[in-house]
Every structure is written in C-alpha cells, then in structure tokens.
Amino acid sequence: MKAMWVSYSSSRRSTRWRQLGMALALATMPVLAVQAQEWQRVEPVREWLGGAQPTERKIDIDLPLVVEDGSSVNLGITIAAEVGDPIRSMAIFAPANPTPEVASFELAPQANPVRLATRVRLSESQSVIVVARTESGRSLVAERAVRVTTSGCLAGAGAGAGAQEMQSRVRAPQRFKAGESGEILTLVSHPMHTGLAQDANGQTPPLRIVESFQASLDGEPVLTARFYRSLAANPYLRFHVAPEQGGEMTLSWTEMGGRQTTESLTLNVS
C-alpha cells in the first residue's frame, strides 16, 4: 500500500506540473504574439513598407538580450543570398527611441549576401526592427527584443572627438576571389551629438551627426547609407562586398552641413 501511495502521489505532482506548464505557456502566448507584430504598430516602418506584406524570407538579427549601456549597442544583420533577387534596400528602426529611424541602406548586387554590423543607441528596452526589399519588390521584416538598463539617447554626452573628428579608418582584405565576398570595416571619429543629451559642462549641444556614408567601386555605388541620431558615436560599419573584378573603392562620410571625409583603397581580385 505504501508503494501504491508513493506512485499515486508522484503521478499527482507530475500532473500538477504539467498543468502549471500549460498555464504558463498560455499566459505567455499573447505577449509573444504582440511582440511578433510590433512592426505593424510603428508608423515609420509601415511607411517604409508602403503597404506591402512581408514575405517569409528570413532576416537574422544579432543583438544582445540585455545591455547595460544603451549608448553603443552592437547590432548585426544577415540576409542570405537568393539567386536573381538580391536585397536592394534595408532600414533599421528602434521604435522607442526619440527618433525611431537608425539607418537606411541602398545595396548593389555586389553587397549581397547581406552581412552588416554597426553600433546603435537605444533609449530604453524595446524591439529593434529591420526591414528589407528585394530587387523584385518583395518585402521582408524581422524584430529582436532587447532589455536596456541605461538610456543611450538621454545619458550625458562625452567631450566628443575633438581634433580627431572626421578622421576615418578602413580595413579590407589584401585580395578578393572573384565573386566571393570579403569583409570591409569602416569607422569615422565623430561624437554624433543627438541634440538631447547634456555634455560634461551641463550644456546640450545641438544636433550634429554624420548623416551619410557611401562606398563606390570605380564610381558605381556599392553601398549607400543614411544615418540618423540613433546611430552610436564614432559611426562604425562592417559590410561585405563581392567584386567581380578589381578596382578603386572610394569611401566617403558626410556630416550635416556638408563637411566630408574620403578614403580610397584598391580592391585586388584574382
């Protein structure tokens, strides 16, 4: 009888745990459903999509689940190549930021498959949204939730880049294989003043950012970017390019007001 009681008690506890698990699952389902549709409630995202319904093609977003400092958060985006239908445009949104737009991109076929990384500002916990459009006109969307401990948009601003402002750094492979992508890393020194944060002296510098970047190969744009104040200081951009033949790549950054920095490098292809 004792053995029977232990068996019955264990079975009852097991049933209770199953019931509790089912209740928790049901309780979290509405939350997950809401998160999965966050982009539908963001007006700038809907405007970018222009009423198009996104397809199932996948966008991978690499973003920490939790960040202590929202002023510079690593963000990676990967979109697999599809024969005959490359990604031609893409945009990043942080809906809970004072400015939801983070950056937008125009991409040539040589910049596919998309493997891109940058650093963004996040004002608070939210879902970061990435949208993309293919050459045939199909639209894609993905989002990734992140918890932010300290605001990256309203926190005190640093002293800025000073004499180093608008100085650029670039790294690229010494040699590419024809048709195979290689990684190009770029960075330009700039405080990216948001117009929202106070500096060390208690002053709020006006909005002043690097607002555009372009990478061209022999005069033809490969990647063109528009930056907003939700991009982190010292704009960093890592992207891949697959040149069919060698040539001269020109990289240029343009600040509000027209100040520009340009860098050139030779892409060797074998």
C-alpha positions as CSV (number, residue, x, y, z in Angstrom):
1,M,0.0,0.0,0.0
2,K,2.8,2.4,0.8
3,A,4.4,1.9,-2.6
4,M,1.0,2.5,-4.2
5,W,0.6,5.8,-2.3
6,V,4.1,7.0,-3.4
7,S,3.2,6.1,-7.0
8,Y,-0.1,8.0,-6.8
9,S,1.5,11.0,-5.1
10,S,4.2,11.2,-7.8
11,S,1.6,10.9,-10.5
12,R,-0.5,13.7,-9.0
13,R,2.6,16.0,-8.6
14,S,3.5,15.3,-12.2
15,T,0.0,16.2,-13.4
16,R,0.1,19.4,-11.4
17,W,3.5,20.4,-13.0
18,R,2.1,19.7,-16.5
19,Q,-1.0,21.8,-15.8
20,L,1.2,24.6,-14.4
21,G,3.4,24.4,-17.5
22,M,0.4,24.6,-19.8
23,A,-1.0,27.6,-17.9
24,L,2.4,29.4,-18.2
25,A,2.5,28.7,-21.9
26,L,-1.0,30.0,-22.4
27,A,-0.2,33.1,-20.3
28,T,2.8,34.0,-22.4
29,M,1.3,33.3,-25.8
30,P,-0.5,36.7,-26.1
31,V,2.8,38.5,-25.1
32,L,4.8,36.7,-27.8
33,A,2.1,37.4,-30.3
34,V,2.2,41.1,-29.5
35,Q,6.0,41.1,-29.8
36,A,5.9,39.3,-33.1
37,Q,3.6,42.1,-34.6
38,E,5.4,45.1,-33.1
39,W,6.4,46.4,-36.5
40,Q,2.7,46.8,-37.5
41,R,2.3,49.4,-34.9
42,V,5.3,51.5,-35.9
43,E,4.3,54.2,-38.4
44,P,7.8,54.8,-39.9
45,V,8.0,51.1,-40.5
46,R,4.6,50.9,-42.2
47,E,5.5,54.0,-44.3
48,W,8.8,52.3,-45.4
49,L,6.9,49.1,-46.4
50,G,4.3,51.2,-48.3
51,G,1.5,48.8,-47.6
52,A,3.4,45.7,-48.8
53,Q,3.0,42.5,-46.9
54,P,6.4,41.0,-45.8
55,T,7.4,37.5,-47.1
56,E,8.8,34.6,-45.2
57,R,12.4,35.1,-46.3
58,K,14.5,35.3,-43.1
59,I,16.5,38.2,-41.6
60,D,18.8,37.2,-38.8
61,I,19.4,40.0,-36.2
62,D,22.3,39.6,-33.9
63,L,21.6,41.7,-30.8
64,P,22.3,41.2,-27.1
65,L,19.3,40.2,-24.9
66,V,20.4,42.6,-22.2
67,V,22.7,45.6,-22.4
68,E,23.9,47.7,-19.5
69,D,24.7,50.9,-21.6
70,G,22.4,51.8,-24.4
71,S,24.7,54.4,-25.9
72,S,26.6,51.9,-28.0
73,V,24.9,48.5,-28.7
74,N,26.4,46.1,-31.2
75,L,23.9,45.1,-34.0
76,G,24.5,42.5,-36.7
77,I,22.2,41.8,-39.7
78,T,22.5,38.8,-42.0
79,I,20.2,38.1,-45.0
80,A,21.0,35.0,-47.1
81,A,21.6,35.5,-50.9
82,E,18.9,34.4,-53.3
83,V,19.8,33.8,-56.9
84,G,18.4,36.6,-59.1
85,D,16.7,38.5,-56.4
86,P,19.3,40.4,-54.2
87,I,18.5,42.8,-51.4
88,R,18.4,46.3,-52.8
89,S,17.3,48.4,-49.7
90,M,17.2,47.9,-46.0
91,A,16.4,50.0,-42.9
92,I,16.8,49.7,-39.1
93,F,14.3,51.1,-36.6
94,A,14.3,51.5,-32.8
95,P,10.7,52.4,-32.2
96,A,11.1,53.5,-28.5
97,N,13.9,56.0,-29.4
98,P,13.1,59.7,-29.7
99,T,14.0,59.2,-33.4
100,P,12.9,55.7,-34.4
101,E,15.0,55.7,-37.6
102,V,18.5,54.4,-37.0
103,A,19.9,53.9,-40.5
104,S,18.9,53.0,-44.0
105,F,20.8,51.4,-46.9
106,E,20.8,51.1,-50.6
107,L,22.7,48.0,-51.8
108,A,24.1,46.9,-55.1
109,P,24.1,43.2,-56.0
110,Q,27.8,43.1,-55.1
111,A,26.8,43.8,-51.5
112,N,24.8,40.5,-51.3
113,P,24.5,38.3,-49.4
114,V,23.9,41.0,-46.7
115,R,26.3,40.7,-43.7
116,L,26.4,44.0,-42.0
117,A,27.2,45.2,-38.5
118,T,27.1,48.6,-36.8
119,R,26.5,50.2,-33.3
120,V,23.3,51.8,-32.3
121,R,21.8,53.9,-29.5
122,L,18.8,52.5,-27.6
123,S,16.8,54.8,-25.3
124,E,15.0,52.0,-23.5
125,S,14.0,48.4,-23.6
126,Q,12.3,47.6,-26.9
127,S,12.2,45.5,-30.1
128,V,14.7,46.6,-32.8
129,I,13.1,46.2,-36.3
130,V,14.8,45.5,-39.6
131,V,13.0,45.8,-42.9
132,A,14.4,45.0,-46.4
133,R,13.3,45.0,-50.0
134,T,14.5,42.8,-52.8
135,E,15.1,43.6,-56.5
136,S,11.8,42.0,-57.4
137,G,10.0,44.2,-54.9
138,R,9.4,41.6,-52.2
139,S,9.5,43.0,-48.6
140,L,11.0,41.4,-45.5
141,V,10.7,42.2,-41.8
142,A,12.2,40.9,-38.6
143,E,12.5,42.2,-35.0
144,R,14.5,41.4,-31.9
145,A,13.7,42.3,-28.3
146,V,16.5,43.8,-26.1
147,R,16.4,45.0,-22.5
148,V,18.3,48.2,-21.8
149,T,19.5,49.2,-18.3
150,T,20.8,52.8,-19.0
151,S,19.4,55.0,-21.8
152,G,21.7,55.7,-24.7
153,C,19.9,58.7,-26.0
154,L,19.4,60.9,-22.9
155,A,22.6,60.0,-21.0
156,G,25.3,62.6,-20.7
157,A,27.3,63.2,-23.8
158,G,31.1,62.9,-23.8
159,A,33.6,65.6,-24.8
160,G,33.5,64.5,-28.5
161,A,36.2,63.5,-30.9
162,G,37.9,67.0,-30.8
163,A,40.9,67.2,-33.2
164,Q,40.2,63.6,-34.3
165,E,36.8,64.4,-35.7
166,M,36.0,63.1,-39.2
167,Q,39.2,61.0,-39.2
168,S,38.5,57.6,-40.8
169,R,39.8,54.1,-40.5
170,V,39.3,51.4,-43.0
171,R,40.3,47.7,-43.2
172,A,39.8,45.4,-46.2
173,P,41.2,42.1,-47.5
174,Q,44.5,42.3,-49.4
175,R,43.0,40.2,-52.1
176,F,39.5,39.1,-53.1
177,K,38.5,36.0,-55.0
178,A,36.2,36.9,-58.0
179,G,32.6,36.6,-57.0
180,E,33.4,35.8,-53.3
181,S,32.5,38.3,-50.6
182,G,35.1,39.9,-48.4
183,E,34.7,42.0,-45.2
184,I,35.3,45.7,-45.2
185,L,35.4,47.5,-41.8
186,T,34.9,51.3,-41.6
187,L,34.9,53.8,-38.8
188,V,34.9,57.6,-38.6
189,S,35.5,59.6,-35.4
190,H,32.5,61.8,-34.5
191,P,30.5,62.4,-31.3
192,M,27.2,62.2,-33.1
193,H,25.5,64.8,-30.9
194,T,21.8,63.8,-30.5
195,G,20.6,67.3,-29.5
196,L,19.1,65.5,-26.5
197,A,22.0,64.8,-24.1
198,Q,23.9,67.1,-21.9
199,D,27.7,67.3,-22.0
200,A,30.2,67.3,-19.1
201,N,29.5,71.0,-18.6
202,G,25.7,70.6,-18.3
203,Q,25.1,72.0,-21.8
204,T,23.1,70.4,-24.5
205,P,25.0,70.5,-27.8
206,P,22.7,70.9,-30.9
207,L,22.0,68.0,-33.2
208,R,25.2,67.3,-35.2
209,I,25.7,64.0,-36.9
210,V,27.4,62.2,-39.8
211,E,24.3,61.8,-41.9
212,S,25.5,59.8,-44.9
213,F,28.1,57.2,-46.0
214,Q,28.9,55.8,-49.4
215,A,31.1,53.1,-50.8
216,S,31.7,53.2,-54.5
217,L,33.7,50.9,-56.8
218,D,35.1,52.6,-59.9
219,G,32.5,55.3,-59.5
220,E,29.5,52.9,-59.1
221,P,27.8,52.9,-55.7
222,V,28.0,49.6,-53.9
223,L,26.5,50.7,-50.6
224,T,24.9,54.0,-49.7
225,A,23.8,54.7,-46.1
226,R,21.7,57.4,-44.4
227,F,22.5,57.7,-40.7
228,Y,20.2,59.2,-38.0
229,R,20.9,60.3,-34.4
230,S,20.0,56.8,-33.2
231,L,23.4,55.6,-34.6
232,A,26.1,55.4,-31.9
233,A,29.1,57.9,-31.7
234,N,32.0,57.2,-34.0
235,P,29.9,55.5,-36.7
236,Y,31.1,52.0,-37.3
237,L,30.0,50.0,-40.3
238,R,31.1,46.5,-41.3
239,F,29.8,45.1,-44.6
240,H,30.7,42.5,-47.2
241,V,31.3,43.1,-50.9
242,A,31.9,40.5,-53.7
243,P,33.6,42.3,-56.6
244,E,33.8,40.5,-59.9
245,Q,37.0,42.4,-60.8
246,G,39.5,44.7,-59.2
247,G,39.1,48.4,-59.0
248,E,39.3,51.5,-56.9
249,M,36.9,51.8,-53.9
250,T,36.1,55.2,-52.6
251,L,34.5,55.6,-49.1
252,S,33.0,58.9,-48.1
253,W,31.4,60.2,-44.9
254,T,29.3,63.4,-44.9
255,E,28.4,65.4,-41.8
256,M,25.4,67.7,-41.5
257,G,26.4,71.0,-43.2
258,G,28.5,69.2,-45.9
259,R,31.9,68.5,-44.2
260,Q,33.2,65.4,-45.8
261,T,36.0,62.8,-45.3
262,T,37.0,60.5,-48.1
263,E,39.2,57.4,-48.1
264,S,40.3,55.3,-51.1
265,L,41.6,51.8,-51.4
266,T,42.4,49.3,-54.2
267,L,40.5,46.1,-54.4
268,N,42.6,43.3,-55.8
269,V,40.7,40.4,-57.3
270,S,42.1,37.1,-58.6
